[in-house]
């Protein structure tokens, strides 16, 4: 959709082009109202606008969730809404969102880690191990995932597997403290 592309150019121009309605907001909002192949991205960028320009995280979350409703694999919207909900301490809402997204689209890799962290936090270590292994098959250099996998294995009493996961985290980043402490 041409309006979306024009709006993105206004975003890149910066300054008033991001804030004034006749520029970015007007174009992208108009594009978001029409079904087209990149409609999810229009909502994602509206979310960025509300978060970064208007400083309105509540409206940003609504836009990000709409983007994910249209396309659960929209990683930019997923990561952004995760950051807001985590910062606000709304981890249960975050977990429900990620569960729903993974149910609709198992390939929505951005949702795997928040679900895994929540599973570890709640003591559902089997589920955490499954999610983390799935994630690490695609992102095998993710140090946070290796640490979380070590914690999940430790929670299951699988010490050898935990040590191996922590060792892998240290191989990837020798400055990490958690694997050394564990």
OpenMM code with the backbone's topology and positions (N, CA, C; nanometers):
from openmm import Vec3, app, unit

residues = "UNK UNK UNK UNK UNK UNK UNK UNK UNK UNK UNK UNK UNK UNK UNK UNK UNK UNK UNK UNK UNK UNK UNK UNK UNK UNK UNK UNK UNK UNK UNK UNK UNK UNK UNK UNK UNK UNK UNK UNK UNK UNK UNK UNK UNK UNK UNK UNK UNK UNK UNK UNK UNK UNK UNK UNK UNK UNK UNK UNK UNK UNK UNK UNK UNK UNK UNK UNK UNK UNK UNK UNK UNK UNK UNK UNK UNK UNK UNK UNK UNK UNK UNK UNK UNK UNK UNK UNK UNK UNK UNK UNK UNK UNK UNK UNK UNK UNK UNK UNK UNK UNK UNK UNK UNK UNK UNK UNK UNK UNK UNK UNK UNK UNK UNK UNK UNK UNK UNK UNK UNK UNK UNK UNK UNK UNK UNK UNK UNK UNK UNK UNK UNK UNK UNK UNK UNK UNK UNK UNK UNK UNK UNK UNK UNK UNK UNK UNK UNK UNK UNK UNK UNK UNK UNK UNK UNK UNK UNK UNK UNK UNK UNK UNK UNK UNK UNK UNK UNK UNK UNK UNK UNK UNK UNK UNK UNK UNK UNK UNK UNK UNK".split()
positions = [
    Vec3(0.0851, -0.1172, 0.0000),
    Vec3(0.0000, 0.0000, 0.0000),
    Vec3(0.0896, 0.1233, 0.0000),
    Vec3(0.0649, 0.2134, -0.0927),
    Vec3(0.1493, 0.3305, -0.1132),
    Vec3(0.1501, 0.4217, 0.0097),
    Vec3(0.0369, 0.4402, 0.0728),
    Vec3(0.0301, 0.5291, 0.1903),
    Vec3(0.1229, 0.4794, 0.3011),
    Vec3(0.1291, 0.3483, 0.3198),
    Vec3(0.2189, 0.2912, 0.4208),
    Vec3(0.3645, 0.3243, 0.3870),
    Vec3(0.4027, 0.3058, 0.2628),
    Vec3(0.5404, 0.3331, 0.2211),
    Vec3(0.5752, 0.4808, 0.2360),
    Vec3(0.4822, 0.5682, 0.2008),
    Vec3(0.5039, 0.7123, 0.2174),
    Vec3(0.5180, 0.7450, 0.3660),
    Vec3(0.4332, 0.6850, 0.4471),
    Vec3(0.4423, 0.7069, 0.5922),
    Vec3(0.5769, 0.6646, 0.6473),
    Vec3(0.6283, 0.5514, 0.6009),
    Vec3(0.7608, 0.5039, 0.6464),
    Vec3(0.8704, 0.6012, 0.6051),
    Vec3(0.8567, 0.6606, 0.4870),
    Vec3(0.9552, 0.7616, 0.4446),
    Vec3(0.9495, 0.8824, 0.5377),
    Vec3(0.8289, 0.9216, 0.5767),
    Vec3(0.8160, 1.0329, 0.6718),
    Vec3(0.8810, 0.9969, 0.8053),
    Vec3(0.8649, 0.8721, 0.8493),
    Vec3(0.9281, 0.8294, 0.9750),
    Vec3(1.0797, 0.8440, 0.9653),
    Vec3(1.1353, 0.7991, 0.8536),
    Vec3(1.2802, 0.8076, 0.8347),
    Vec3(1.3278, 0.9518, 0.8296),
    Vec3(1.2422, 1.0425, 0.7812),
    Vec3(1.2780, 1.1845, 0.7756),
    Vec3(1.2905, 1.2435, 0.9155),
    Vec3(1.2165, 1.1874, 1.0114),
    Vec3(1.2265, 1.2302, 1.1515),
    Vec3(1.1585, 1.3629, 1.1803),
    Vec3(1.1868, 1.4153, 1.2989),
    Vec3(1.1335, 1.5445, 1.3416),
    Vec3(0.9820, 1.5516, 1.3370),
    Vec3(0.9324, 1.6651, 1.2852),
    Vec3(0.7876, 1.6867, 1.2753),
    Vec3(0.7196, 1.5854, 1.1843),
    Vec3(0.7955, 1.5282, 1.0927),
    Vec3(0.7361, 1.4302, 1.0019),
    Vec3(0.6843, 1.3077, 1.0767),
    Vec3(0.7406, 1.2806, 1.1939),
    Vec3(0.6931, 1.1677, 1.2750),
    Vec3(0.5718, 1.2057, 1.3594),
    Vec3(0.5648, 1.3292, 1.3995),
    Vec3(0.4650, 1.3705, 1.4981),
    Vec3(0.3374, 1.4291, 1.4376),
    Vec3(0.3488, 1.5004, 1.3281),
    Vec3(0.2319, 1.5716, 1.2744),
    Vec3(0.1425, 1.4788, 1.1942),
    Vec3(0.0140, 1.4972, 1.2140),
    Vec3(-0.0858, 1.4059, 1.1567),
    Vec3(-0.0817, 1.3998, 1.0046),
    Vec3(-0.0489, 1.5086, 0.9388),
    Vec3(-0.0511, 1.5075, 0.7927),
    Vec3(0.0664, 1.4295, 0.7321),
    Vec3(0.1581, 1.3906, 0.8155),
    Vec3(0.2730, 1.3162, 0.7651),
    Vec3(0.2613, 1.1677, 0.8040),
    Vec3(0.3512, 1.1202, 0.8877),
    Vec3(0.3584, 0.9775, 0.9210),
    Vec3(0.2259, 0.9210, 0.9707),
    Vec3(0.1717, 0.9811, 1.0746),
    Vec3(0.0521, 0.9263, 1.1393),
    Vec3(-0.0646, 0.9152, 1.0420),
    Vec3(-0.0897, 1.0186, 0.9682),
    Vec3(-0.2018, 1.0176, 0.8751),
    Vec3(-0.1880, 0.9109, 0.7682),
    Vec3(-0.0685, 0.9004, 0.7136),
    Vec3(-0.0473, 0.8018, 0.6072),
    Vec3(-0.0567, 0.6586, 0.6606),
    Vec3(0.0122, 0.6315, 0.7700),
    Vec3(0.0156, 0.4943, 0.8217),
    Vec3(-0.1186, 0.4560, 0.8825),
    Vec3(-0.1854, 0.5498, 0.9466),
    Vec3(-0.3170, 0.5200, 1.0023),
    Vec3(-0.4155, 0.4881, 0.8896),
    Vec3(-0.4076, 0.5640, 0.7800),
    Vec3(-0.4929, 0.5360, 0.6649),
    Vec3(-0.4633, 0.3994, 0.6060),
    Vec3(-0.3354, 0.3635, 0.6004),
    Vec3(-0.2956, 0.2323, 0.5477),
    Vec3(-0.3416, 0.1201, 0.6397),
    Vec3(-0.3345, 0.1418, 0.7703),
    Vec3(-0.3737, 0.0383, 0.8662),
    Vec3(-0.5222, 0.0067, 0.8572),
    Vec3(-0.6010, 0.1028, 0.8117),
    Vec3(-0.7459, 0.0832, 0.8037),
    Vec3(-0.7870, -0.0017, 0.6837),
    Vec3(-0.6921, -0.0277, 0.5933),
    Vec3(-0.7209, -0.1024, 0.4709),
    Vec3(-0.6482, -0.2356, 0.4756),
    Vec3(-0.7157, -0.3428, 0.4392),
    Vec3(-0.6497, -0.4739, 0.4345),
    Vec3(-0.5511, -0.4759, 0.3186),
    Vec3(-0.4245, -0.5041, 0.3515),
    Vec3(-0.3224, -0.5215, 0.2492),
    Vec3(-0.2120, -0.6082, 0.3071),
    Vec3(-0.1211, -0.6503, 0.2242),
    Vec3(-0.0217, -0.7512, 0.2639),
    Vec3(0.0620, -0.7109, 0.3845),
    Vec3(0.0863, -0.5840, 0.4032),
    Vec3(0.1713, -0.5392, 0.5140),
    Vec3(0.0928, -0.4634, 0.6206),
    Vec3(-0.0345, -0.4958, 0.6353),
    Vec3(-0.1178, -0.4266, 0.7332),
    Vec3(-0.0635, -0.4434, 0.8747),
    Vec3(-0.0081, -0.5614, 0.9048),
    Vec3(0.0497, -0.5826, 1.0375),
    Vec3(0.1629, -0.4835, 1.0639),
    Vec3(0.2421, -0.4568, 0.9627),
    Vec3(0.3532, -0.3619, 0.9797),
    Vec3(0.3030, -0.2203, 1.0028),
    Vec3(0.1923, -0.1848, 0.9399),
    Vec3(0.1346, -0.0523, 0.9638),
    Vec3(0.0980, -0.0374, 1.1115),
    Vec3(0.0357, -0.1402, 1.1676),
    Vec3(0.0015, -0.1343, 1.3109),
    Vec3(0.1274, -0.1353, 1.3982),
    Vec3(0.2272, -0.2120, 1.3573),
    Vec3(0.3536, -0.2131, 1.4327),
    Vec3(0.4127, -0.0717, 1.4377),
    Vec3(0.4165, -0.0048, 1.3243),
    Vec3(0.4752, 0.1289, 1.3208),
    Vec3(0.3883, 0.2316, 1.3933),
    Vec3(0.2586, 0.2120, 1.3905),
    Vec3(0.1734, 0.2998, 1.4734),
    Vec3(0.2070, 0.2787, 1.6207),
    Vec3(0.2301, 0.1537, 1.6584),
    Vec3(0.2720, 0.1256, 1.7960),
    Vec3(0.4021, 0.1966, 1.8297),
    Vec3(0.4983, 0.1900, 1.7390),
    Vec3(0.6251, 0.2614, 1.7611),
    Vec3(0.6002, 0.4115, 1.7788),
    Vec3(0.5103, 0.4654, 1.6965),
    Vec3(0.4770, 0.6083, 1.7062),
    Vec3(0.4196, 0.6420, 1.8445),
    Vec3(0.3226, 0.5614, 1.8881),
    Vec3(0.2607, 0.5907, 2.0175),
    Vec3(0.3598, 0.5721, 2.1322),
    Vec3(0.4502, 0.4790, 2.1184),
    Vec3(0.5472, 0.4559, 2.2252),
    Vec3(0.6577, 0.5617, 2.2252),
    Vec3(0.7165, 0.5875, 2.1102),
    Vec3(0.8358, 0.6724, 2.1032),
    Vec3(0.8056, 0.8208, 2.0895),
    Vec3(0.6997, 0.8547, 2.0182),
    Vec3(0.6696, 0.9955, 1.9934),
    Vec3(0.5671, 1.0473, 2.0939),
    Vec3(0.4574, 0.9774, 2.1071),
    Vec3(0.3487, 1.0223, 2.1959),
    Vec3(0.3686, 0.9800, 2.3412),
    Vec3(0.4609, 0.8863, 2.3648),
    Vec3(0.4873, 0.8343, 2.5005),
    Vec3(0.3585, 0.7805, 2.5650),
    Vec3(0.2868, 0.7020, 2.4861),
    Vec3(0.1596, 0.6442, 2.5298),
    Vec3(0.1681, 0.4917, 2.5155),
    Vec3(0.2270, 0.4241, 2.6145),
    Vec3(0.2456, 0.2792, 2.6022),
    Vec3(0.1144, 0.2012, 2.5936),
    Vec3(0.0067, 0.2508, 2.6526),
    Vec3(-0.1210, 0.1792, 2.6470),
    Vec3(-0.1708, 0.1704, 2.5026),
    Vec3(-0.1640, 0.2809, 2.4304),
    Vec3(-0.2060, 0.2788, 2.2891),
    Vec3(-0.1077, 0.1988, 2.2052),
    Vec3(0.0199, 0.2069, 2.2396),
    Vec3(0.1202, 0.1294, 2.1666),
    Vec3(0.0908, -0.0194, 2.1791),
    Vec3(0.0594, -0.0643, 2.2998),
    Vec3(0.0283, -0.2064, 2.3223),
    Vec3(-0.0901, -0.2486, 2.2361),
    Vec3(-0.1931, -0.1654, 2.2287),
    Vec3(-0.3096, -0.1985, 2.1455),
    Vec3(-0.2692, -0.2157, 1.9993),
    Vec3(-0.1846, -0.1265, 1.9504),
    Vec3(-0.1408, -0.1366, 1.8107),
    Vec3(-0.0557, -0.2614, 1.7890),
    Vec3(0.0357, -0.2883, 1.8812),
    Vec3(0.1198, -0.4070, 1.8674),
    Vec3(0.0351, -0.5349, 1.8707),
    Vec3(-0.0625, -0.5387, 1.9609),
    Vec3(-0.1495, -0.6567, 1.9681),
    Vec3(-0.2305, -0.6730, 1.8398),
    Vec3(-0.2750, -0.5640, 1.7814),
    Vec3(-0.3485, -0.5710, 1.6547),
    Vec3(-0.2567, -0.6253, 1.5451),
    Vec3(-0.1326, -0.5800, 1.5419),
    Vec3(-0.0365, -0.6309, 1.4437),
    Vec3(-0.0196, -0.7818, 1.4596),
    Vec3(-0.0133, -0.8283, 1.5833),
    Vec3(0.0042, -0.9713, 1.6101),
    Vec3(-0.1219, -1.0508, 1.5791),
    Vec3(-0.2364, -0.9882, 1.5940),
    Vec3(-0.3613, -1.0539, 1.5575),
    Vec3(-0.3644, -1.0792, 1.4064),
    Vec3(-0.3132, -0.9844, 1.3306),
    Vec3(-0.3086, -0.9973, 1.1849),
    Vec3(-0.1995, -1.0956, 1.1428),
    Vec3(-0.0825, -1.0822, 1.2055),
    Vec3(0.0308, -1.1690, 1.1712),
    Vec3(0.1067, -1.2035, 1.2990),
    Vec3(0.0845, -1.3206, 1.3560),
    Vec3(0.1512, -1.3586, 1.4812),
    Vec3(0.3039, -1.3632, 1.4718),
    Vec3(0.3569, -1.3715, 1.3512),
    Vec3(0.5030, -1.3773, 1.3350),
    Vec3(0.5669, -1.2396, 1.3240),
    Vec3(0.4918, -1.1329, 1.3434),
    Vec3(0.5459, -0.9971, 1.3353),
    Vec3(0.6374, -0.9740, 1.4560),
    Vec3(0.7645, -1.0070, 1.4382),
    Vec3(0.8599, -1.0068, 1.5487),
    Vec3(0.8804, -0.8683, 1.6094),
    Vec3(0.8806, -0.7645, 1.5276),
    Vec3(0.9001, -0.6292, 1.5804),
    Vec3(0.7903, -0.5905, 1.6780),
    Vec3(0.6667, -0.6205, 1.6422),
    Vec3(0.5544, -0.5919, 1.7319),
    Vec3(0.5613, -0.6819, 1.8548),
    Vec3(0.5976, -0.8081, 1.8338),
    Vec3(0.6066, -0.9014, 1.9456),
    Vec3(0.7104, -0.8598, 2.0484),
    Vec3(0.8290, -0.8277, 2.0005),
    Vec3(0.9346, -0.7864, 2.0939),
    Vec3(0.8989, -0.6563, 2.1654),
    Vec3(0.8367, -0.5647, 2.0917),
    Vec3(0.8002, -0.4363, 2.1524),
    Vec3(0.6945, -0.4536, 2.2616),
    Vec3(0.5906, -0.5320, 2.2344),
    Vec3(0.4867, -0.5521, 2.3356),
    Vec3(0.5433, -0.6299, 2.4543),
    Vec3(0.6344, -0.7228, 2.4285),
    Vec3(0.6998, -0.7961, 2.5387),
    Vec3(0.7746, -0.6996, 2.6302),
    Vec3(0.8471, -0.6075, 2.5711),
    Vec3(0.9244, -0.5117, 2.6508),
    Vec3(0.8332, -0.4257, 2.7373),
    Vec3(0.7238, -0.3783, 2.6791),
    Vec3(0.6319, -0.2927, 2.7551),
    Vec3(0.5669, -0.3710, 2.8688),
    Vec3(0.5145, -0.4895, 2.8377),
    Vec3(0.4454, -0.5679, 2.9409),
    Vec3(0.5418, -0.6119, 3.0506),
    Vec3(0.6648, -0.6452, 3.0144),
    Vec3(0.7644, -0.6834, 3.1146),
    Vec3(0.7983, -0.5645, 3.2034),
    Vec3(0.8214, -0.4499, 3.1402),
    Vec3(0.8547, -0.3286, 3.2163),
    Vec3(0.7424, -0.2901, 3.3119),
    Vec3(0.6178, -0.3127, 3.2692),
    Vec3(0.5019, -0.2803, 3.3533),
    Vec3(0.4714, -0.3890, 3.4559),
    Vec3(0.5489, -0.4994, 3.4542),
    Vec3(0.5254, -0.6081, 3.5489),
    Vec3(0.4033, -0.6917, 3.5158),
    Vec3(0.3592, -0.6871, 3.3920),
    Vec3(0.2389, -0.7594, 3.3498),
    Vec3(0.2786, -0.8932, 3.2871),
    Vec3(0.3537, -0.9729, 3.3626),
    Vec3(0.4096, -1.0970, 3.3090),
    Vec3(0.3022, -1.2021, 3.2801),
    Vec3(0.1956, -1.2034, 3.3562),
    Vec3(0.0891, -1.3008, 3.3288),
    Vec3(0.0197, -1.2688, 3.1964),
    Vec3(-0.0055, -1.1411, 3.1725),
    Vec3(-0.0651, -1.0992, 3.0451),
    Vec3(0.0293, -1.1323, 2.9298),
    Vec3(0.1573, -1.1099, 2.9516),
    Vec3(0.2587, -1.1420, 2.8506),
    Vec3(0.2577, -1.2916, 2.8197),
    Vec3(0.2518, -1.3737, 2.9236),
    Vec3(0.2509, -1.5191, 2.9041),
    Vec3(0.1272, -1.5628, 2.8259),
    Vec3(0.0116, -1.5066, 2.8595),
    Vec3(-0.1116, -1.5416, 2.7863),
    Vec3(-0.1012, -1.5017, 2.6393),
    Vec3(-0.0472, -1.3843, 2.6145),
    Vec3(-0.0308, -1.3376, 2.4774),
    Vec3(0.0613, -1.4316, 2.3990),
    Vec3(0.1745, -1.4655, 2.4575),
    Vec3(0.2707, -1.5522, 2.3892),
    Vec3(0.2138, -1.6920, 2.3673),
    Vec3(0.1420, -1.7437, 2.4645),
    Vec3(0.0774, -1.8752, 2.4489),
    Vec3(-0.0221, -1.8720, 2.3330),
    Vec3(-0.1021, -1.7665, 2.3282),
    Vec3(-0.2016, -1.7536, 2.2220),
    Vec3(-0.1327, -1.7441, 2.0853),
    Vec3(-0.0260, -1.6665, 2.0783),
    Vec3(0.0470, -1.6503, 1.9526),
    Vec3(0.1094, -1.7827, 1.9091),
    Vec3(0.1733, -1.8528, 2.0015),
    Vec3(0.2349, -1.9813, 1.9665),
    Vec3(0.1300, -2.0849, 1.9270),
    Vec3(0.0114, -2.0757, 1.9861),
    Vec3(-0.0965, -2.1653, 1.9473),
    Vec3(-0.1424, -2.1394, 1.8045),
    Vec3(-0.1440, -2.0118, 1.7662),
    Vec3(-0.1868, -1.9750, 1.6310),
    Vec3(-0.0760, -1.9941, 1.5287),
    Vec3(0.0482, -1.9724, 1.5732),
    Vec3(0.1611, -1.9809, 1.4798),
    Vec3(0.2845, -2.0311, 1.5535),
    Vec3(0.3077, -2.1622, 1.5542),
    Vec3(0.4244, -2.2180, 1.6237),
    Vec3(0.5582, -2.1633, 1.5732),
    Vec3(0.5583, -2.1028, 1.4544),
    Vec3(0.6814, -2.0455, 1.3994),
    Vec3(0.7056, -1.9019, 1.4451),
    Vec3(0.6250, -1.8509, 1.5344),
    Vec3(0.6442, -1.7155, 1.5873),
    Vec3(0.7545, -1.7201, 1.6929),
    Vec3(0.8777, -1.7258, 1.6451),
    Vec3(0.9910, -1.7496, 1.7353),
    Vec3(1.0081, -1.6418, 1.8422),
    Vec3(0.9629, -1.5197, 1.8158),
    Vec3(0.9780, -1.4139, 1.9153),
    Vec3(0.9037, -1.4489, 2.0450),
    Vec3(0.7984, -1.5309, 2.0365),
    Vec3(0.7148, -1.5618, 2.1533),
    Vec3(0.7697, -1.6765, 2.2371),
    Vec3(0.8652, -1.7502, 2.1839),
    Vec3(0.9147, -1.8691, 2.2533),
    Vec3(0.9848, -1.8344, 2.3844),
    Vec3(1.0744, -1.7382, 2.3823),
    Vec3(1.1511, -1.7056, 2.5029),
    Vec3(1.0639, -1.6520, 2.6165),
    Vec3(0.9728, -1.5576, 2.5918),
    Vec3(0.8876, -1.5135, 2.7033),
    Vec3(0.8065, -1.6280, 2.7644),
    Vec3(0.7570, -1.7188, 2.6804),
    Vec3(0.6828, -1.8347, 2.7329),
    Vec3(0.7745, -1.9242, 2.8152),
    Vec3(0.8959, -1.9443, 2.7659),
    Vec3(0.9917, -2.0283, 2.8384),
    Vec3(1.0278, -1.9663, 2.9729),
    Vec3(1.0537, -1.8366, 2.9752),
    Vec3(1.0870, -1.7691, 3.1015),
    Vec3(0.9721, -1.7824, 3.2012),
    Vec3(0.8500, -1.7620, 3.1518),
    Vec3(0.7339, -1.7738, 3.2395),
    Vec3(0.7216, -1.9165, 3.2928),
    Vec3(0.7488, -2.0148, 3.2077),
    Vec3(0.7409, -2.1549, 3.2505),
    Vec3(0.8437, -2.1845, 3.3591),
    Vec3(0.9644, -2.1319, 3.3434),
    Vec3(1.0668, -2.1506, 3.4470),
    Vec3(1.0210, -2.0834, 3.5759),
    Vec3(0.9696, -1.9609, 3.5636),
    Vec3(0.9248, -1.8848, 3.6817),
    Vec3(0.8157, -1.9594, 3.7571),
    Vec3(0.7268, -2.0271, 3.6842),
    Vec3(0.6156, -2.0983, 3.7461),
    Vec3(0.6504, -2.2424, 3.7852),
    Vec3(0.7730, -2.2836, 3.7533),
    Vec3(0.8148, -2.4192, 3.7897),
    Vec3(0.7704, -2.5266, 3.6919),
    Vec3(0.7230, -2.4877, 3.5757),
    Vec3(0.6853, -2.5837, 3.4715),
    Vec3(0.8091, -2.6091, 3.3847),
    Vec3(0.9035, -2.6827, 3.4405),
    Vec3(1.0344, -2.6994, 3.3783),
    Vec3(1.0298, -2.7847, 3.2516),
    Vec3(0.9413, -2.8837, 3.2478),
    Vec3(0.9286, -2.9667, 3.1266),
    Vec3(0.8894, -2.8802, 3.0068),
    Vec3(0.7895, -2.7969, 3.0276),
    Vec3(0.7444, -2.7078, 2.9204),
    Vec3(0.8558, -2.6118, 2.8811),
    Vec3(0.9267, -2.5600, 2.9798),
    Vec3(1.0364, -2.4675, 2.9527),
    Vec3(1.1441, -2.5346, 2.8678),
    Vec3(1.1802, -2.6575, 2.9026),
    Vec3(1.2820, -2.7308, 2.8269),
    Vec3(1.2371, -2.7476, 2.6817),
    Vec3(1.1127, -2.7858, 2.6616),
    Vec3(1.0612, -2.8042, 2.5256),
    Vec3(1.0697, -2.6741, 2.4459),
    Vec3(1.0236, -2.5649, 2.5051),
    Vec3(1.0263, -2.4355, 2.4368),
    Vec3(1.1692, -2.3898, 2.4087),
    Vec3(1.2571, -2.4063, 2.5062),
    Vec3(1.3949, -2.3614, 2.4889),
    Vec3(1.4689, -2.4444, 2.3847),
    Vec3(1.4447, -2.5732, 2.3828),
    Vec3(1.5073, -2.6567, 2.2795),
    Vec3(1.4577, -2.6152, 2.1410),
    Vec3(1.3293, -2.5887, 2.1311),
    Vec3(1.2719, -2.5415, 2.0042),
    Vec3(1.3390, -2.4111, 1.9622),
    Vec3(1.3530, -2.3196, 2.0557),
    Vec3(1.4155, -2.1899, 2.0277),
    Vec3(1.5615, -2.2067, 1.9861),
    Vec3(1.6336, -2.2901, 2.0595),
    Vec3(1.7768, -2.3068, 2.0324),
    Vec3(1.8041, -2.3788, 1.9004),
    Vec3(1.7095, -2.4532, 1.8494),
    Vec3(1.7266, -2.5134, 1.7166),
    Vec3(1.7364, -2.4050, 1.6095),
    Vec3(1.6735, -2.2913, 1.6350),
    Vec3(1.6754, -2.1807, 1.5381),
    Vec3(1.7775, -2.0736, 1.5745),
    Vec3(1.8018, -2.0573, 1.7027),
    Vec3(1.8912, -1.9515, 1.7531),
    Vec3(1.9945, -2.0135, 1.8469),
    Vec3(2.0854, -2.0930, 1.7933),
    Vec3(2.1736, -2.1723, 1.8789),
    Vec3(2.2847, -2.0926, 1.9472),
    Vec3(2.2930, -1.9631, 1.9223),
    Vec3(2.3936, -1.8800, 1.9879),
    Vec3(2.3308, -1.7833, 2.0896),
    Vec3(2.2084, -1.8116, 2.1298),
    Vec3(2.1362, -1.7272, 2.2243),
    Vec3(2.1776, -1.7650, 2.3672),
    Vec3(2.2639, -1.6850, 2.4250),
    Vec3(2.3185, -1.7143, 2.5577),
    Vec3(2.2096, -1.7178, 2.6641),
    Vec3(2.1147, -1.6242, 2.6555),
    Vec3(2.0041, -1.6220, 2.7528),
    Vec3(1.9253, -1.7522, 2.7488),
    Vec3(1.9050, -1.8046, 2.6289),
    Vec3(1.8308, -1.9298, 2.6162),
    Vec3(1.9095, -2.0460, 2.6764),
    Vec3(2.0402, -2.0488, 2.6568),
    Vec3(2.1214, -2.1558, 2.7159),
    Vec3(2.1182, -2.1471, 2.8685),
    Vec3(2.1234, -2.0253, 2.9229),
    Vec3(2.1144, -2.0100, 3.0689),
    Vec3(1.9781, -2.0567, 3.1205),
    Vec3(1.8730, -2.0155, 3.0513),
    Vec3(1.7379, -2.0563, 3.0930),
    Vec3(1.7223, -2.2076, 3.0835),
    Vec3(1.7802, -2.2670, 2.9802),
    Vec3(1.7748, -2.4126, 2.9668),
    Vec3(1.8477, -2.4793, 3.0838),
    Vec3(1.9606, -2.4231, 3.1227),
    Vec3(2.0310, -2.4756, 3.2398),
    Vec3(1.9460, -2.4682, 3.3653),
    Vec3(1.8759, -2.3574, 3.3827),
    Vec3(1.7872, -2.3422, 3.4995),
    Vec3(1.6725, -2.4430, 3.4944),
    Vec3(1.6164, -2.4633, 3.3752),
    Vec3(1.5057, -2.5583, 3.3617),
    Vec3(1.5532, -2.7006, 3.3910),
    Vec3(1.6676, -2.7376, 3.3370),
    Vec3(1.7220, -2.8714, 3.3660),
    Vec3(1.7515, -2.8864, 3.5151),
    Vec3(1.8056, -2.7820, 3.5736),
    Vec3(1.8336, -2.7860, 3.7180),
    Vec3(1.7041, -2.8068, 3.7964),
    Vec3(1.5978, -2.7377, 3.7540),
    Vec3(1.4680, -2.7525, 3.8191),
    Vec3(1.4131, -2.8937, 3.8081),
    Vec3(1.4497, -2.9623, 3.7014),
    Vec3(1.4063, -3.1015, 3.6820),
    Vec3(1.4985, -3.2012, 3.7516),
    Vec3(1.6063, -3.1500, 3.8108),
    Vec3(1.7016, -3.2389, 3.8768),
    Vec3(1.7968, -3.3070, 3.7793),
    Vec3(1.8020, -3.2588, 3.6565),
    Vec3(1.8904, -3.3164, 3.5551),
    Vec3(2.0217, -3.2385, 3.5547),
    Vec3(2.1059, -3.2689, 3.6536),
    Vec3(2.2274, -3.1904, 3.6773),
    Vec3(2.3260, -3.1946, 3.5612),
    Vec3(2.3458, -3.3100, 3.5014),
    Vec3(2.4410, -3.3205, 3.3910),
    Vec3(2.3967, -3.2335, 3.2733),
    Vec3(2.2692, -3.2401, 3.2406),
    Vec3(2.2166, -3.1575, 3.1317),
    Vec3(2.2258, -3.0090, 3.1666),
    Vec3(2.1998, -2.9755, 3.2924),
    Vec3(2.2095, -2.8360, 3.3363),
    Vec3(2.3522, -2.7856, 3.3208),
    Vec3(2.4485, -2.8645, 3.3650),
    Vec3(2.5893, -2.8245, 3.3554),
    Vec3(2.6277, -2.8030, 3.2095),
    Vec3(2.5854, -2.8922, 3.1213),
    Vec3(2.6167, -2.8786, 2.9787),
    Vec3(2.5572, -2.7501, 2.9212),
    Vec3(2.4340, -2.7182, 2.9588),
    Vec3(2.3708, -2.5958, 2.9095),
    Vec3(2.4440, -2.4726, 2.9619),
    Vec3(2.4793, -2.4729, 3.0895),
    Vec3(2.5535, -2.3602, 3.1460),
    Vec3(2.6918, -2.3481, 3.0825),
    Vec3(2.7558, -2.4608, 3.0554),
    Vec3(2.8862, -2.4579, 2.9898),
    Vec3(2.8756, -2.3958, 2.8503),
    Vec3(2.7693, -2.4299, 2.7795),
    Vec3(2.7496, -2.3730, 2.6457),
    Vec3(2.7294, -2.2221, 2.6555),
    Vec3(2.6571, -2.1765, 2.7555),
    Vec3(2.6382, -2.0320, 2.7746),
    Vec3(2.7734, -1.9642, 2.7985),
    Vec3(2.8585, -2.0268, 2.8798),
    Vec3(2.9911, -1.9704, 2.9065),
    Vec3(3.0802, -1.9726, 2.7823),
    Vec3(3.0676, -2.0758, 2.7002),
    Vec3(3.1444, -2.0804, 2.5752),
    Vec3(3.1074, -1.9629, 2.4856),
    Vec3(2.9800, -1.9308, 2.4823),
    Vec3(2.9325, -1.8225, 2.3965),
    Vec3(2.9647, -1.6857, 2.4535),
    Vec3(2.9640, -1.6741, 2.5854),
    Vec3(2.9913, -1.5458, 2.6510),
    Vec3(3.0548, -1.5734, 2.7870),
    Vec3(3.1868, -1.5665, 2.7912),
    Vec3(3.2616, -1.5969, 2.9133),
    Vec3(3.2394, -1.4997, 3.0275),
    Vec3(3.1721, -1.3879, 3.0007),
    Vec3(3.1497, -1.2891, 3.1071),
    Vec3(3.0211, -1.3145, 3.1852),
    Vec3(2.9469, -1.4154, 3.1477),
    Vec3(2.8213, -1.4432, 3.2157),
    Vec3(2.8467, -1.4992, 3.3547),
    Vec3(2.7702, -1.4484, 3.4514),
    Vec3(2.7874, -1.4893, 3.5902),
    Vec3(2.6982, -1.6062, 3.6279),
    Vec3(2.5747, -1.6090, 3.5801),
    Vec3(2.4788, -1.7115, 3.6213),
    Vec3(2.5327, -1.8546, 3.6038),
    Vec3(2.5901, -1.8886, 3.4888),
    Vec3(2.6397, -2.0259, 3.4741),
    Vec3(2.7508, -2.0606, 3.5741),
    Vec3(2.8311, -1.9623, 3.6094),
    Vec3(2.9399, -1.9868, 3.7052),
    Vec3(2.8835, -2.0107, 3.8430),
    Vec3(2.7834, -1.9303, 3.8805),
    Vec3(2.7219, -1.9415, 4.0121),
    Vec3(2.6473, -2.0731, 4.0247),
    Vec3(2.5777, -2.1136, 3.9185),
    Vec3(2.4976, -2.2352, 3.9234),
    Vec3(2.5878, -2.3571, 3.9275),
] * unit.nanometer
topology = app.Topology()
chain = topology.addChain("A")
for resn in residues:
    res = topology.addResidue(resn, chain)
    for name in ("N", "CA", "C"):
        topology.addAtom(name, app.Element.getBySymbol(name[0]), res)
